[in-house]
Amino acid sequence: MDNPQPIPLTLFEQAQQLLSTPGVYLFYDKAGKLLYVGKAADLRKRVCSYFRSAGRLAPRIQKMVSLIDRMETRRASSEAEALLLEAQLIKEARPAYNVAFRDDKTYPMLKITHEPFPRLVVTRRRQVDGARYFGPYTNAGLMHEAVRFMRRVFPMRTCKTFPDTPCLEYHLGQCLAPCVRYIDAAAYKNIVDDLTAFLEGRRDALLRDLKRRMERAAKDRRFEEAALLRDQIQALSSVIEARRRSSVSGPLEQMQQALRLPKIPRRIEAFDISNIFGSFSVGSMVVFEDGKPKKAHYRRFRIKTVQGIDDFRMMAEVIRRRYSASLAKELPFPDLVLIDGGKGQLGAACAELDALSLRLSVVGLAKRFEHLFLPGIEQPIVLLAHSPVLHLLQRVRDEAHRFAITYHRNLRSRPITRSAFQDLPGIGPKRAARLLLAFGTLNRLAGANAQTLAQKAGVSLAQAQAILDSLEVSSGS
């Protein structure tokens, strides 16, 4: 179906669709070069400010805004975590417009000192002293908030010289008193290495290593060490899980806004049709929950009521069979139905849902321009090629297509011989020969009714229905 090319969303319109959450934003030029990385307590408000009042920005920033071709965002569990992520990305990419780290101003950095028992300290000067430096960080207050968290999780000493007895930090649980050898150098080094891994962003690997060490300590009856590791795991897990939830729910929440859905589409069911000149026509349904495939709920359908090439009627049949009869009771209903196709396929699906008196949110994703179509709205929704919402919808759509194509190829690869009919329940060689003579193909057999099949095969009506049921729906693996 040909549709006029609509005007893509402006950068300001894209910014308005962002969520009001902490995170970092990245601006790229037309060549894909990273221009700038920034952090924000409120991504929507901060990014919108670049495009809402560009005329009031400094000339250098106005120049940067004029070069922006696309943008990305990455959510964080807090503004302090966004600060750490911002510094990490700037260090890796050195964007041209992050001049704050090249000018005369000095910004605070974190330093792990080069000592037998290192300390975590804040400094504004990088020296050649064997220490490890992280940053700089543009917001000292947020950096100190992050330091307080890290000192709770990674209990390292703060004193410049060892006292004779354990200090208050030890009694608060924020130091393990190497001053009086309550912890040896090897165990202390583990804590320093763990902090380094955290600051370098290797948090999932760190969490796995901590769990292994905790299990080993518990097995060796080193219960105090196991308890410390357990507390570290719990604290880090909360940060990592918050980020993971943000990364998963971010595109889903943006999808809710972009498609004007009444709720976050945590469960998405996508449908596709596959046939070649009307032969071996099949439909597929795949399910994604919280952005991940749920393969146990995948379903495949042999088209039964449509002859020839008619994708619209085939889509209608698959929708009807999914949301009525046994499947309607077997599987939960989705938050969003994704149809592979444009207005025609979308209209066919919506008509079937109306006939079933179901009010489900439905969207069509057309392949030609990757436009999104909503029921009752003439103009499509156009998302940028780099939109995380579009990427997720494409991934779901492509999985439905793969699943349909695989089933279709499997059917086409089967030899249409007597043995193909013998695979049916209760069908032996003689009845298989009858079916081959009467129907010729499994596709025609699947389109027959139970009474005709019973007469042709010489079986009972119940057995004929069982045969048709075996062809109707196959569960995905």
Secondary structure, 3 states (H helix, E strand, C coil): CCCCCCCCCCHHHHHHCCCCCCEEEEEECCCCCEEEEEEECCHHHHHHHHHHCHHHCCHHHHHHHHHCCEEEEEECCCHHHHHHHHHHHHHHHCCCCCHHHCCCCCCCEEEECCCCCCCEEEECCCCCCCCEEECCCCCHHHHHHHHHHHHHHCCCCCCCCCCCCCCHHHHCCCCCCHHHCCCCHHHHHHHHHHHHHHHCCCHHHHHHHHHHHHHHHHHCCCHHHHHHHHHHHHHHHHHHHHHHHHHHHHHHHHHHHHCCCCCCCCEEEEEEEEEECCEEEEEEEEEEECCEECHHHCEEEECCCCCCCCHHHHHHHHHHHHCCHHHHHHCCCCCEEEEECCHHHHHHHHHHHHHCCCCCCEEEECCCCCCEECCCCCCCECCCCCCHHHHHHHHHHHHHHHHHHHHHHHHHHCCCCHHHHHCCCCCCHHHHHHHHHHHCCHHHHHCCCHHHHHHHHCCCHHHHHHHHHHHHEEECC
